[in-house]
């Protein structure tokens, strides 16, 4: 009896000694969301999924040069290090004018990640042209063959679709997925496109495969929301001009009553055209910061502050920790349009945050659209800037 009591006492003592260590392990958050940047949400979702297939579809076309490539590379490194575990299969495909599988490796140990990190692209490729659908299709084929094993595709691209030159070796593949001049609204009825759509629907039904985008929005079907490069508008040729022929005036008729009626109706129409857009509110969801998503509705003349004192509880502001002033504003305009405006300057002698709109420095007011990305780079005394990458979406649609 004494031995049994002594055994129970020892077990209780061991449990008490182990509890603080276990509590410390459970409380250890590891790397913070601020350090993970825009990959934080993806890391949180994938970290707990074991024996998965994780495929990176990485854009190395010319438009990725500079900030966009750094952004994609940083997210890929974070996902390899923090979202994968031994037993996971990791695949990285690059695309631009051409296509290449950089690595296809099943992790045996944590040390296997080091060799993969070294192979993540650090520069853009040669040639022009972007075909996002083909490598996305190739990734879906791998995941389909792996079912019911769980999987995820991470598309890393600036979302711009550039047509290759006709003499480019990749042009025939482009024609299998895109219609030249189709403005990304018509796609060829090719075997490749039909199979691409079939696999999209299949993996969506299984609920075993997740789609993520860094630099590109993913719609509810799992497709990337591609954009066309912006080009300067062409001014049409007015053609030859001719002097009007001189004719005898017709006999004058009394037009005074109809003139006044026409002017009155025209004034009423102009008033309606001016006032109606002012009453229209535009839904907007801002996400990407540690505070998570926050929804707004903007009418013409309304503004939403990005950062600034009190932004954590203000109804017209999106909070950014450590940003005491407002580096940028979102402004509602007539016609349901939105624009991004440089904000108030910092205090004298303090280096202000830098704001980038779709990778370009924000120097003046610029149109803001769903799917755009705004990066707020906050200087740090250590010399390493802290970045907030904000996304802008329509909260009435699910992606």
Secondary structure as UniProt FT lines:
FT   HELIX           2..27
FT   HELIX           33..36
FT   HELIX           37..39
FT   HELIX           40..46
FT   TURN            47..48
FT   STRAND          53..59
FT   HELIX           62..64
FT   TURN            65..66
FT   HELIX           67..83
FT   TURN            86..87
FT   STRAND          89..95
FT   STRAND          99..106
FT   TURN            110..111
FT   HELIX           112..119
FT   HELIX           132..146
FT   TURN            147..148
FT   STRAND          151..156
FT   STRAND          160..161
FT   TURN            166..167
FT   TURN            169..170
FT   HELIX           171..177
FT   TURN            180..181
FT   TURN            183..185
FT   HELIX           191..206
FT   STRAND          209..214
FT   TURN            220..221
FT   STRAND          227..228
FT   HELIX           256..279
FT   STRAND          282..287
FT   TURN            290..291
FT   STRAND          294..298
FT   TURN            300..301
FT   STRAND          303..307
FT   TURN            309..313
FT   TURN            315..316
FT   STRAND          317..318
FT   TURN            321..322
FT   STRAND          326..333
FT   HELIX           334..336
FT   STRAND          337..342
FT   TURN            348..349
FT   STRAND          354..357
FT   TURN            358..359
FT   STRAND          360..361
FT   STRAND          366..368
FT   TURN            370..371
FT   STRAND          373..378
FT   TURN            381..382
FT   STRAND          386..393
FT   TURN            395..396
//
